[in-house]
Amino acid sequence: MDTILVTGGAGFVGSHLGIGLRRHLQDARVVALDNLKRRGSEMNLPRLRDAGVEFIHGDVRNIEDMDEAGQVDLILECSAEPSVLAGYDGSPDYLINTNLLGAVNCLETARKHDAAMIFLSTSRVYPIATLSALSYRDEATRFVLNGEQSVPGASARGISEAFPLEGGRSLYGATKLCSELILREYLDMYGLRGVVNRCGILTGPWQMGKVDQGVVVLWAARHVYGGPLAYIGYGGHGKQVRDMLHVDDLLELILYQRAHLDELTGQTFNVGGGADVSASLLELSVLCQELTGNAIEIGSEAEMRPADIPIYITDHTRVTEATGWRPTRDVHRILEEICAWIQDNLEDLRPILT
């Protein structure tokens, strides 16, 4: 029986992947490790238990906590302080210790057990200034990348793995990039197997959305419960664009990667919805209004926040060519599922999402 250790296993992504792996791999032992720091993660514990996923209340900053899982064969590293704004208004200690030291502890655990590792990184490894300087046009409801760009790795399809890495990217992005580099050394020095997925916006039901992380769920929740929303920066019109990826689409990729680690090891992939699964904030508002029946007032703030970028679209050509995987859930379906989940858990979620 293979043992899969999912770090950050009670968080949105970790819990969903852990439950999905247990459902698809009946002969696997799946263990979720989480410190339960993020509000709402405790709501996932009954879901994990009912799915047959073991839970360890521990922290990736303490390697001894991971030892409680015993022998492991695959580590799915989902733990993170995920806010791109982390450290801008105070100490970055928790961010650095969780994202960087935590990743090293995961790699050390993998080395001790000769385990493989699938590392969830982020599109935020790409530099802010270079992304912001890309050529795009201003259309009625969104910004659109132009086909010809002066920067390698950028096109109308979005951002590929060839995009330059020189420049500042936020401490969040820096910790993830550093972790990628250390993982690469562990693969070469110790003969481990591993894959890096640079994920864009991941979303879906059971994400406890906040202003700085989980914006799709936050937008839907405000349309259900009410509360303040604002288009920030870029004239305050809401035309900035992100692609998004339903966590079920990510699960399908993880299942493929686990089964084909020998041929995929050492590779880094940009993983996201791509241009076909993207929306501006303005378009998101229209869709949320359609699905909830509620129109809310949305403010406008011209001043930008640190780390803002006008547009990010994932070019997932490399991972699609390597695996045959591609996203199958569109923006409407993603929002429809999120709104239905909120309505089904209206009172339980109210103190978390309002």
Contacts in CASP RR format, 6 or more apart in sequence:
PFRMAT RR
TARGET T0000
AUTHOR 0000-0000-0000
METHOD contacts of the structure
MODEL  1
MDTILVTGGAGFVGSHLGIGLRRHLQDARVVALDNLKRRGSEMNLPRLRD
AGVEFIHGDVRNIEDMDEAGQVDLILECSAEPSVLAGYDGSPDYLINTNL
LGAVNCLETARKHDAAMIFLSTSRVYPIATLSALSYRDEATRFVLNGEQS
VPGASARGISEAFPLEGGRSLYGATKLCSELILREYLDMYGLRGVVNRCG
ILTGPWQMGKVDQGVVVLWAARHVYGGPLAYIGYGGHGKQVRDMLHVDDL
LELILYQRAHLDELTGQTFNVGGGADVSASLLELSVLCQELTGNAIEIGS
EAEMRPADIPIYITDHTRVTEATGWRPTRDVHRILEEICAWIQDNLEDLR
PILT
1 27 0 8 1.000
1 28 0 8 1.000
1 29 0 8 1.000
2 25 0 8 1.000
2 27 0 8 1.000
2 28 0 8 1.000
2 29 0 8 1.000
2 73 0 8 1.000
2 74 0 8 1.000
3 28 0 8 1.000
3 29 0 8 1.000
3 30 0 8 1.000
3 31 0 8 1.000
3 69 0 8 1.000
3 70 0 8 1.000
3 71 0 8 1.000
3 72 0 8 1.000
3 73 0 8 1.000
3 74 0 8 1.000
4 18 0 8 1.000
4 21 0 8 1.000
4 25 0 8 1.000
4 28 0 8 1.000
4 29 0 8 1.000
4 30 0 8 1.000
4 31 0 8 1.000
4 72 0 8 1.000
4 73 0 8 1.000
4 74 0 8 1.000
4 75 0 8 1.000
4 76 0 8 1.000
4 258 0 8 1.000
5 31 0 8 1.000
5 33 0 8 1.000
5 66 0 8 1.000
5 69 0 8 1.000
5 72 0 8 1.000
5 74 0 8 1.000
5 75 0 8 1.000
5 76 0 8 1.000
5 109 0 8 1.000
5 115 0 8 1.000
6 14 0 8 1.000
6 17 0 8 1.000
6 18 0 8 1.000
6 21 0 8 1.000
6 30 0 8 1.000
6 31 0 8 1.000
6 32 0 8 1.000
6 33 0 8 1.000
6 53 0 8 1.000
6 76 0 8 1.000
6 78 0 8 1.000
7 14 0 8 1.000
7 33 0 8 1.000
7 34 0 8 1.000
7 60 0 8 1.000
7 66 0 8 1.000
7 75 0 8 1.000
7 76 0 8 1.000
7 77 0 8 1.000
7 78 0 8 1.000
7 79 0 8 1.000
7 102 0 8 1.000
7 106 0 8 1.000
8 14 0 8 1.000
8 32 0 8 1.000
8 33 0 8 1.000
8 34 0 8 1.000
8 35 0 8 1.000
8 60 0 8 1.000
8 78 0 8 1.000
8 79 0 8 1.000
8 80 0 8 1.000
9 15 0 8 1.000
9 17 0 8 1.000
9 18 0 8 1.000
9 32 0 8 1.000
9 33 0 8 1.000
9 34 0 8 1.000
9 44 0 8 1.000
9 48 0 8 1.000
9 78 0 8 1.000
9 79 0 8 1.000
10 32 0 8 1.000
10 34 0 8 1.000
10 36 0 8 1.000
10 41 0 8 1.000
10 42 0 8 1.000
10 44 0 8 1.000
10 45 0 8 1.000
10 48 0 8 1.000
10 55 0 8 1.000
11 34 0 8 1.000
11 38 0 8 1.000
11 41 0 8 1.000
11 44 0 8 1.000
11 78 0 8 1.000
12 202 0 8 1.000
12 204 0 8 1.000
12 206 0 8 1.000
12 207 0 8 1.000
12 208 0 8 1.000
12 247 0 8 1.000
13 78 0 8 1.000
13 120 0 8 1.000
13 202 0 8 1.000
13 247 0 8 1.000
13 250 0 8 1.000
14 32 0 8 1.000
14 76 0 8 1.000
14 78 0 8 1.000
15 32 0 8 1.000
15 41 0 8 1.000
15 44 0 8 1.000
15 47 0 8 1.000
15 48 0 8 1.000
15 206 0 8 1.000
16 206 0 8 1.000
16 247 0 8 1.000
16 248 0 8 1.000
16 251 0 8 1.000
17 76 0 8 1.000
17 78 0 8 1.000
17 247 0 8 1.000
17 250 0 8 1.000
17 251 0 8 1.000
17 254 0 8 1.000
18 30 0 8 1.000
18 32 0 8 1.000
18 48 0 8 1.000
18 51 0 8 1.000
18 53 0 8 1.000
18 76 0 8 1.000
19 47 0 8 1.000
19 48 0 8 1.000
19 51 0 8 1.000
19 53 0 8 1.000
20 51 0 8 1.000
20 251 0 8 1.000
21 28 0 8 1.000
21 30 0 8 1.000
21 76 0 8 1.000
21 251 0 8 1.000
21 254 0 8 1.000
21 255 0 8 1.000
21 258 0 8 1.000
22 28 0 8 1.000
22 30 0 8 1.000
22 51 0 8 1.000
22 52 0 8 1.000
22 53 0 8 1.000
23 51 0 8 1.000
24 255 0 8 1.000
25 255 0 8 1.000
29 54 0 8 1.000
30 52 0 8 1.000
30 53 0 8 1.000
30 54 0 8 1.000
31 53 0 8 1.000
31 54 0 8 1.000
31 55 0 8 1.000
31 56 0 8 1.000
31 69 0 8 1.000
31 72 0 8 1.000
32 48 0 8 1.000
32 53 0 8 1.000
32 54 0 8 1.000
32 55 0 8 1.000
32 56 0 8 1.000
33 55 0 8 1.000
33 56 0 8 1.000
33 58 0 8 1.000
33 60 0 8 1.000
33 65 0 8 1.000
33 66 0 8 1.000
33 68 0 8 1.000
33 69 0 8 1.000
33 79 0 8 1.000
34 41 0 8 1.000
34 55 0 8 1.000
34 56 0 8 1.000
34 57 0 8 1.000
34 58 0 8 1.000
34 79 0 8 1.000
35 57 0 8 1.000
35 58 0 8 1.000
35 59 0 8 1.000
35 60 0 8 1.000
36 42 0 8 1.000
36 57 0 8 1.000
38 208 0 8 1.000
39 208 0 8 1.000
39 352 0 8 1.000
40 208 0 8 1.000
40 352 0 8 1.000
41 208 0 8 1.000
43 206 0 8 1.000
43 348 0 8 1.000
43 352 0 8 1.000
44 206 0 8 1.000
45 55 0 8 1.000
47 206 0 8 1.000
48 55 0 8 1.000
49 55 0 8 1.000
54 69 0 8 1.000
56 65 0 8 1.000
56 68 0 8 1.000
56 69 0 8 1.000
58 65 0 8 1.000
58 68 0 8 1.000
59 65 0 8 1.000
60 66 0 8 1.000
60 79 0 8 1.000
60 98 0 8 1.000
60 101 0 8 1.000
60 102 0 8 1.000
60 103 0 8 1.000
60 105 0 8 1.000
60 106 0 8 1.000
61 97 0 8 1.000
61 98 0 8 1.000
61 101 0 8 1.000
61 102 0 8 1.000
61 105 0 8 1.000
62 105 0 8 1.000
63 105 0 8 1.000
63 108 0 8 1.000
63 109 0 8 1.000
66 105 0 8 1.000
66 106 0 8 1.000
66 109 0 8 1.000
67 109 0 8 1.000
70 113 0 8 1.000
71 113 0 8 1.000
72 109 0 8 1.000
72 110 0 8 1.000
72 113 0 8 1.000
72 115 0 8 1.000
73 113 0 8 1.000
73 115 0 8 1.000
73 116 0 8 1.000
74 115 0 8 1.000
74 116 0 8 1.000
74 117 0 8 1.000
74 118 0 8 1.000
74 258 0 8 1.000
75 106 0 8 1.000
75 109 0 8 1.000
75 110 0 8 1.000
75 115 0 8 1.000
75 116 0 8 1.000
75 117 0 8 1.000
75 118 0 8 1.000
76 117 0 8 1.000
76 118 0 8 1.000
76 120 0 8 1.000
76 254 0 8 1.000
77 103 0 8 1.000
77 106 0 8 1.000
77 117 0 8 1.000
77 118 0 8 1.000
77 119 0 8 1.000
77 120 0 8 1.000
78 120 0 8 1.000
79 98 0 8 1.000
79 99 0 8 1.000
79 102 0 8 1.000
79 106 0 8 1.000
80 98 0 8 1.000
80 99 0 8 1.000
80 120 0 8 1.000
80 176 0 8 1.000
81 94 0 8 1.000
81 95 0 8 1.000
81 98 0 8 1.000
81 99 0 8 1.000
81 172 0 8 1.000
82 172 0 8 1.000
82 213 0 8 1.000
83 95 0 8 1.000
83 172 0 8 1.000
83 210 0 8 1.000
83 212 0 8 1.000
83 213 0 8 1.000
84 124 0 8 1.000
84 170 0 8 1.000
84 172 0 8 1.000
84 173 0 8 1.000
84 212 0 8 1.000
84 213 0 8 1.000
84 307 0 8 1.000
85 170 0 8 1.000
85 172 0 8 1.000
85 212 0 8 1.000
85 305 0 8 1.000
85 306 0 8 1.000
85 307 0 8 1.000
86 92 0 8 1.000
86 94 0 8 1.000
86 95 0 8 1.000
86 171 0 8 1.000
86 172 0 8 1.000
86 212 0 8 1.000
87 95 0 8 1.000
87 171 0 8 1.000
88 306 0 8 1.000
88 307 0 8 1.000
92 171 0 8 1.000
95 171 0 8 1.000
95 172 0 8 1.000
95 175 0 8 1.000
96 171 0 8 1.000
96 175 0 8 1.000
99 172 0 8 1.000
99 175 0 8 1.000
99 176 0 8 1.000
99 179 0 8 1.000
100 175 0 8 1.000
100 178 0 8 1.000
100 179 0 8 1.000
103 119 0 8 1.000
103 175 0 8 1.000
103 179 0 8 1.000
103 182 0 8 1.000
103 183 0 8 1.000
104 179 0 8 1.000
104 182 0 8 1.000
106 117 0 8 1.000
107 117 0 8 1.000
107 182 0 8 1.000
107 183 0 8 1.000
107 186 0 8 1.000
107 192 0 8 1.000
109 115 0 8 1.000
110 116 0 8 1.000
110 117 0 8 1.000
110 186 0 8 1.000
110 192 0 8 1.000
111 186 0 8 1.000
111 190 0 8 1.000
111 192 0 8 1.000
114 192 0 8 1.000
115 192 0 8 1.000
116 192 0 8 1.000
116 193 0 8 1.000
116 194 0 8 1.000
116 258 0 8 1.000
116 261 0 8 1.000
116 265 0 8 1.000
117 183 0 8 1.000
117 192 0 8 1.000
117 193 0 8 1.000
117 194 0 8 1.000
117 195 0 8 1.000
118 194 0 8 1.000
118 195 0 8 1.000
118 197 0 8 1.000
118 254 0 8 1.000
118 257 0 8 1.000
118 258 0 8 1.000
119 179 0 8 1.000
119 180 0 8 1.000
119 183 0 8 1.000
119 194 0 8 1.000
119 195 0 8 1.000
119 196 0 8 1.000
119 197 0 8 1.000
120 197 0 8 1.000
120 199 0 8 1.000
121 176 0 8 1.000
121 177 0 8 1.000
121 179 0 8 1.000
121 180 0 8 1.000
121 196 0 8 1.000
121 197 0 8 1.000
121 198 0 8 1.000
121 199 0 8 1.000
121 268 0 8 1.000
122 172 0 8 1.000
122 173 0 8 1.000
122 176 0 8 1.000
122 198 0 8 1.000
122 199 0 8 1.000
122 200 0 8 1.000
123 159 0 8 1.000
123 198 0 8 1.000
123 199 0 8 1.000
123 200 0 8 1.000
123 270 0 8 1.000
123 272 0 8 1.000
123 312 0 8 1.000
123 314 0 8 1.000
124 169 0 8 1.000
124 170 0 8 1.000
124 172 0 8 1.000
124 173 0 8 1.000
124 176 0 8 1.000
124 307 0 8 1.000
125 165 0 8 1.000
125 169 0 8 1.000
125 173 0 8 1.000
125 176 0 8 1.000
125 177 0 8 1.000
125 180 0 8 1.000
125 198 0 8 1.000
126 159 0 8 1.000
126 163 0 8 1.000
126 165 0 8 1.000
126 169 0 8 1.000
127 164 0 8 1.000
127 165 0 8 1.000
127 166 0 8 1.000
127 167 0 8 1.000
127 168 0 8 1.000
127 169 0 8 1.000
128 167 0 8 1.000
128 168 0 8 1.000
128 169 0 8 1.000
128 170 0 8 1.000
128 307 0 8 1.000
128 309 0 8 1.000
129 167 0 8 1.000
129 168 0 8 1.000
130 151 0 8 1.000
130 163 0 8 1.000
130 164 0 8 1.000
130 166 0 8 1.000
130 167 0 8 1.000
131 159 0 8 1.000
131 309 0 8 1.000
131 311 0 8 1.000
131 312 0 8 1.000
132 308 0 8 1.000
132 309 0 8 1.000
132 310 0 8 1.000
133 151 0 8 1.000
134 145 0 8 1.000
134 146 0 8 1.000
134 149 0 8 1.000
134 151 0 8 1.000
134 154 0 8 1.000
134 310 0 8 1.000
134 311 0 8 1.000
135 145 0 8 1.000
135 146 0 8 1.000
135 147 0 8 1.000
135 148 0 8 1.000
135 149 0 8 1.000
135 150 0 8 1.000
136 143 0 8 1.000
136 144 0 8 1.000
136 145 0 8 1.000
136 146 0 8 1.000
136 310 0 8 1.000
136 311 0 8 1.000
137 143 0 8 1.000
137 144 0 8 1.000
137 146 0 8 1.000
138 239 0 8 1.000
139 239 0 8 1.000
141 239 0 8 1.000
141 280 0 8 1.000
141 282 0 8 1.000
141 283 0 8 1.000
141 286 0 8 1.000
142 239 0 8 1.000
142 241 0 8 1.000
142 279 0 8 1.000
142 280 0 8 1.000
142 282 0 8 1.000
142 283 0 8 1.000
143 234 0 8 1.000
143 239 0 8 1.000
143 240 0 8 1.000
143 241 0 8 1.000
143 280 0 8 1.000
143 310 0 8 1.000
143 311 0 8 1.000
144 241 0 8 1.000
144 311 0 8 1.000
145 154 0 8 1.000
145 155 0 8 1.000
145 156 0 8 1.000
145 158 0 8 1.000
145 311 0 8 1.000
145 313 0 8 1.000
146 156 0 8 1.000
147 155 0 8 1.000
147 156 0 8 1.000
149 155 0 8 1.000
151 163 0 8 1.000
151 164 0 8 1.000
152 162 0 8 1.000
152 163 0 8 1.000
152 164 0 8 1.000
153 159 0 8 1.000
153 160 0 8 1.000
153 161 0 8 1.000
153 162 0 8 1.000
153 163 0 8 1.000
153 315 0 8 1.000
154 160 0 8 1.000
154 163 0 8 1.000
155 315 0 8 1.000
156 275 0 8 1.000
157 274 0 8 1.000
157 275 0 8 1.000
157 313 0 8 1.000
157 315 0 8 1.000
157 317 0 8 1.000
158 274 0 8 1.000
158 275 0 8 1.000
158 312 0 8 1.000
158 313 0 8 1.000
158 314 0 8 1.000
158 315 0 8 1.000
159 270 0 8 1.000
159 312 0 8 1.000
159 313 0 8 1.000
159 314 0 8 1.000
159 315 0 8 1.000
160 270 0 8 1.000
160 315 0 8 1.000
160 317 0 8 1.000
160 318 0 8 1.000
161 198 0 8 1.000
161 268 0 8 1.000
161 269 0 8 1.000
161 270 0 8 1.000
161 318 0 8 1.000
165 177 0 8 1.000
168 174 0 8 1.000
169 177 0 8 1.000
170 306 0 8 1.000
170 307 0 8 1.000
180 196 0 8 1.000
180 268 0 8 1.000
183 194 0 8 1.000
183 196 0 8 1.000
184 266 0 8 1.000
186 192 0 8 1.000
187 193 0 8 1.000
187 194 0 8 1.000
187 265 0 8 1.000
187 266 0 8 1.000
193 261 0 8 1.000
193 262 0 8 1.000
193 265 0 8 1.000
193 266 0 8 1.000
194 261 0 8 1.000
194 264 0 8 1.000
194 265 0 8 1.000
194 266 0 8 1.000
195 257 0 8 1.000
195 261 0 8 1.000
195 264 0 8 1.000
195 265 0 8 1.000
195 266 0 8 1.000
195 267 0 8 1.000
195 268 0 8 1.000
195 269 0 8 1.000
196 266 0 8 1.000
196 267 0 8 1.000
196 268 0 8 1.000
196 269 0 8 1.000
197 250 0 8 1.000
197 253 0 8 1.000
197 257 0 8 1.000
197 269 0 8 1.000
197 271 0 8 1.000
197 319 0 8 1.000
198 268 0 8 1.000
198 269 0 8 1.000
198 270 0 8 1.000
198 271 0 8 1.000
199 245 0 8 1.000
199 250 0 8 1.000
199 271 0 8 1.000
199 272 0 8 1.000
200 242 0 8 1.000
200 243 0 8 1.000
200 244 0 8 1.000
200 245 0 8 1.000
200 271 0 8 1.000
200 272 0 8 1.000
200 273 0 8 1.000
200 312 0 8 1.000
200 314 0 8 1.000
201 214 0 8 1.000
201 215 0 8 1.000
201 216 0 8 1.000
201 242 0 8 1.000
201 243 0 8 1.000
201 244 0 8 1.000
201 245 0 8 1.000
201 272 0 8 1.000
202 244 0 8 1.000
202 245 0 8 1.000
202 247 0 8 1.000
202 250 0 8 1.000
203 214 0 8 1.000
203 216 0 8 1.000
203 217 0 8 1.000
203 244 0 8 1.000
203 245 0 8 1.000
203 246 0 8 1.000
203 247 0 8 1.000
203 334 0 8 1.000
203 338 0 8 1.000
204 216 0 8 1.000
204 217 0 8 1.000
204 246 0 8 1.000
204 247 0 8 1.000
204 334 0 8 1.000
204 337 0 8 1.000
204 338 0 8 1.000
204 341 0 8 1.000
205 337 0 8 1.000
205 338 0 8 1.000
205 340 0 8 1.000
205 341 0 8 1.000
206 341 0 8 1.000
207 214 0 8 1.000
207 216 0 8 1.000
207 217 0 8 1.000
207 247 0 8 1.000
207 338 0 8 1.000
208 217 0 8 1.000
208 352 0 8 1.000
208 353 0 8 1.000
209 215 0 8 1.000
209 217 0 8 1.000
209 218 0 8 1.000
209 221 0 8 1.000
209 353 0 8 1.000
210 218 0 8 1.000
211 218 0 8 1.000
215 242 0 8 1.000
216 244 0 8 1.000
216 284 0 8 1.000
216 334 0 8 1.000
216 335 0 8 1.000
216 338 0 8 1.000
217 338 0 8 1.000
217 353 0 8 1.000
218 229 0 8 1.000
218 353 0 8 1.000
219 229 0 8 1.000
219 281 0 8 1.000
219 284 0 8 1.000
219 285 0 8 1.000
219 288 0 8 1.000
220 288 0 8 1.000
220 291 0 8 1.000
220 292 0 8 1.000
220 335 0 8 1.000
220 338 0 8 1.000
220 339 0 8 1.000
220 342 0 8 1.000
221 342 0 8 1.000
221 349 0 8 1.000
221 353 0 8 1.000
221 354 0 8 1.000
222 228 0 8 1.000
222 229 0 8 1.000
222 288 0 8 1.000
222 296 0 8 1.000
223 285 0 8 1.000
223 288 0 8 1.000
223 289 0 8 1.000
223 291 0 8 1.000
223 292 0 8 1.000
223 293 0 8 1.000
223 294 0 8 1.000
223 296 0 8 1.000
223 339 0 8 1.000
224 292 0 8 1.000
224 294 0 8 1.000
224 339 0 8 1.000
224 342 0 8 1.000
224 343 0 8 1.000
224 346 0 8 1.000
224 353 0 8 1.000
225 350 0 8 1.000
225 353 0 8 1.000
225 354 0 8 1.000
226 294 0 8 1.000
226 296 0 8 1.000
226 354 0 8 1.000
227 296 0 8 1.000
227 354 0 8 1.000
228 299 0 8 1.000
229 285 0 8 1.000
229 296 0 8 1.000
229 298 0 8 1.000
229 299 0 8 1.000
230 236 0 8 1.000
230 298 0 8 1.000
230 299 0 8 1.000
230 300 0 8 1.000
230 301 0 8 1.000
231 237 0 8 1.000
231 238 0 8 1.000
231 281 0 8 1.000
231 282 0 8 1.000
231 298 0 8 1.000
231 299 0 8 1.000
231 300 0 8 1.000
231 301 0 8 1.000
232 301 0 8 1.000
232 303 0 8 1.000
232 304 0 8 1.000
232 305 0 8 1.000
232 308 0 8 1.000
233 240 0 8 1.000
233 301 0 8 1.000
233 302 0 8 1.000
233 303 0 8 1.000
233 304 0 8 1.000
233 305 0 8 1.000
233 308 0 8 1.000
234 240 0 8 1.000
234 304 0 8 1.000
234 308 0 8 1.000
234 310 0 8 1.000
235 300 0 8 1.000
235 302 0 8 1.000
236 300 0 8 1.000
236 301 0 8 1.000
236 302 0 8 1.000
237 282 0 8 1.000
237 300 0 8 1.000
238 280 0 8 1.000
238 281 0 8 1.000
238 282 0 8 1.000
239 280 0 8 1.000
239 281 0 8 1.000
239 282 0 8 1.000
239 310 0 8 1.000
240 280 0 8 1.000
240 281 0 8 1.000
240 308 0 8 1.000
240 309 0 8 1.000
240 310 0 8 1.000
240 311 0 8 1.000
241 278 0 8 1.000
241 279 0 8 1.000
241 280 0 8 1.000
241 310 0 8 1.000
241 311 0 8 1.000
241 312 0 8 1.000
241 313 0 8 1.000
242 278 0 8 1.000
242 279 0 8 1.000
242 311 0 8 1.000
242 312 0 8 1.000
242 313 0 8 1.000
243 272 0 8 1.000
243 273 0 8 1.000
243 274 0 8 1.000
243 275 0 8 1.000
243 277 0 8 1.000
243 278 0 8 1.000
243 312 0 8 1.000
243 313 0 8 1.000
243 314 0 8 1.000
244 272 0 8 1.000
244 273 0 8 1.000
244 277 0 8 1.000
244 278 0 8 1.000
244 279 0 8 1.000
244 331 0 8 1.000
244 334 0 8 1.000
245 271 0 8 1.000
245 272 0 8 1.000
245 273 0 8 1.000
245 277 0 8 1.000
245 314 0 8 1.000
245 327 0 8 1.000
246 327 0 8 1.000
246 329 0 8 1.000
246 333 0 8 1.000
246 334 0 8 1.000
246 337 0 8 1.000
248 329 0 8 1.000
249 272 0 8 1.000
249 273 0 8 1.000
249 327 0 8 1.000
249 328 0 8 1.000
249 329 0 8 1.000
250 271 0 8 1.000
252 325 0 8 1.000
253 271 0 8 1.000
253 319 0 8 1.000
253 323 0 8 1.000
253 325 0 8 1.000
256 323 0 8 1.000
256 324 0 8 1.000
256 325 0 8 1.000
257 264 0 8 1.000
257 323 0 8 1.000
260 323 0 8 1.000
264 322 0 8 1.000
264 323 0 8 1.000
267 318 0 8 1.000
267 322 0 8 1.000
269 316 0 8 1.000
269 318 0 8 1.000
269 319 0 8 1.000
269 322 0 8 1.000
270 314 0 8 1.000
270 315 0 8 1.000
270 316 0 8 1.000
270 318 0 8 1.000
270 319 0 8 1.000
271 314 0 8 1.000
271 316 0 8 1.000
271 319 0 8 1.000
272 314 0 8 1.000
272 316 0 8 1.000
272 327 0 8 1.000
273 314 0 8 1.000
273 316 0 8 1.000
273 327 0 8 1.000
274 313 0 8 1.000
274 314 0 8 1.000
274 315 0 8 1.000
274 316 0 8 1.000
274 327 0 8 1.000
275 313 0 8 1.000
276 327 0 8 1.000
276 330 0 8 1.000
277 327 0 8 1.000
277 329 0 8 1.000
277 330 0 8 1.000
277 331 0 8 1.000
277 334 0 8 1.000
278 313 0 8 1.000
278 331 0 8 1.000
279 287 0 8 1.000
279 331 0 8 1.000
283 331 0 8 1.000
284 335 0 8 1.000
285 298 0 8 1.000
287 331 0 8 1.000
287 332 0 8 1.000
287 335 0 8 1.000
288 294 0 8 1.000
288 335 0 8 1.000
288 339 0 8 1.000
289 295 0 8 1.000
289 296 0 8 1.000
291 335 0 8 1.000
291 336 0 8 1.000
291 339 0 8 1.000
292 339 0 8 1.000
316 326 0 8 1.000
316 327 0 8 1.000
319 325 0 8 1.000
320 326 0 8 1.000
342 349 0 8 1.000
342 353 0 8 1.000
END
